[in-house]
């Protein structure tokens, strides 16, 4: 049997990410494809990330003539977890094209998990719920049997019978990830990824994952694929993967897409040892929590193994807001973690979130002040985004009338009733960015460090002033706190 894979993330449908020029291959898709290849199936990947139309899937279907069509989104990419409607429409279009050719359609994605009925009504035959590789293999094996296939016997699956959705028992997650075959990197044309990175940034970065899941329970964080479990590859396995793939593709940087990197006891120490034993010299960035970065030894191991950036889910400079989010961290921990990272010459970066219910202008002011005082290397800002399966969603779902998902990652529409209007948060997101860049430019000027950001300092300053005027017009108290 022949199985055609694709995914529904199109850079051309997300202008912000297109301009950012930081594309990563669909890693979860490559893992799933590898499992089918290991079991004797002929597999092709139609990687449409750089395509401008979902209709381009037609030529892949006509050329390959698959027996099964699989839309398998990269569940390690946070952009797919946002369930953007531009990507949903692309998935629907590809489903319909395959359906018109009488090809069974299987879908694995966060969005399909949240919106089963919509996907079934637009051509999906089977939707995988949860960790998907083994479920996918069993579905394809069943389709191969034809008349003897009973989907009810497969765990982790949803399907529709006479317009009624049936969900089977949940599938247990994999515990030993080293048992998975290596991702099917040969299915990817790496050329365009490398060119985009080199043209945009002067180096080439690629994505790895060492773990699946997250045991923490921030009440706005959706985990429809891997849940609250936390399982990992061995440090030795990851180091060997890096060594092999670096020789093949020549990347000089890694983005570890784990929700939480190096949580297991001694994992960071063993990883540092494995990287040094294999003489692997490479820079990488990770995501972590402030409370996990308070052990000097852990940060030392990160530095020794090549960690260059740590993105901390700081979220807010207001303890009141962090507590409302069930974040489980404190402002003091954010400060301590930032200082420790700088001590070991690792760049601390902050994820920030505005608009959570109950957040007031004084809370926003505390977040802006935290950024000014701690001086992270970079920041990423979003507004609170309710997704099904979270306590936060349950709290505000009655407000989600106009829309329930953003169309792209720069939409920033506040879909529920918070303290201020959507326009306020859009202006705020840009204001804080420009204020941050202006401060960085001023520091570069004072230290005689000449680069593009230093030259753009006056531009950042003027944009900051303009945006503050707009914020004050919407909320006069902004004068006092911003």
HELIX and SHEET records of a PDB file:
HELIX    1   1 UNK A   11  UNK A   13  5                                   3    
HELIX    2   2 UNK A   15  UNK A   20  1                                   6    
HELIX    3   3 UNK A   27  UNK A   38  1                                  12    
HELIX    4   4 UNK A   54  UNK A   56  5                                   3    
HELIX    5   5 UNK A   57  UNK A   64  1                                   8    
HELIX    6   6 UNK A   78  UNK A   81  1                                   4    
HELIX    7   7 UNK A   85  UNK A  100  1                                  16    
HELIX    8   8 UNK A  110  UNK A  114  1                                   5    
HELIX    9   9 UNK A  116  UNK A  121  1                                   6    
HELIX   10  10 UNK A  133  UNK A  145  1                                  13    
HELIX   11  11 UNK A  146  UNK A  148  5                                   3    
HELIX   12  12 UNK A  151  UNK A  153  5                                   3    
HELIX   13  13 UNK A  177  UNK A  179  5                                   3    
HELIX   14  14 UNK A  185  UNK A  187  5                                   3    
HELIX   15  15 UNK A  191  UNK A  201  1                                  11    
HELIX   16  16 UNK A  235  UNK A  249  1                                  15    
HELIX   17  17 UNK A  267  UNK A  277  1                                  11    
HELIX   18  18 UNK A  290  UNK A  293  5                                   4    
HELIX   19  19 UNK A  296  UNK A  304  1                                   9    
HELIX   20  20 UNK A  319  UNK A  324  1                                   6    
HELIX   21  21 UNK A  331  UNK A  343  1                                  13    
HELIX   22  22 UNK A  361  UNK A  374  1                                  14    
HELIX   23  23 UNK A  391  UNK A  396  1                                   6    
HELIX   24  24 UNK A  397  UNK A  399  5                                   3    
HELIX   25  25 UNK A  422  UNK A  446  1                                  25    
HELIX   26  26 UNK A  452  UNK A  455  1                                   4    
HELIX   27  27 UNK A  457  UNK A  474  1                                  18    
HELIX   28  28 UNK A  478  UNK A  481  1                                   4    
SHEET    1   A 7 UNK A  42  UNK A  46  0                                        
SHEET    2   A 7 UNK A   2  UNK A   6  1                                        
SHEET    3   A 7 UNK A  68  UNK A  72  1                                        
SHEET    4   A 7 UNK A 104  UNK A 108  1                                        
SHEET    5   A 7 UNK A 126  UNK A 128  1                                        
SHEET    6   A 7 UNK A 157  UNK A 161 -1                                        
SHEET    7   A 7 UNK A 164  UNK A 167 -1                                        
SHEET    1   B 6 UNK A 205  UNK A 208  0                                        
SHEET    2   B 6 UNK A 253  UNK A 256  1                                        
SHEET    3   B 6 UNK A 283  UNK A 288  1                                        
SHEET    4   B 6 UNK A 307  UNK A 315  1                                        
SHEET    5   B 6 UNK A 347  UNK A 354  1                                        
SHEET    6   B 6 UNK A 378  UNK A 383  1                                        
SHEET    1   C 2 UNK A 211  UNK A 212  0                                        
SHEET    2   C 2 UNK A 231  UNK A 232 -1                                        
END                                                                             
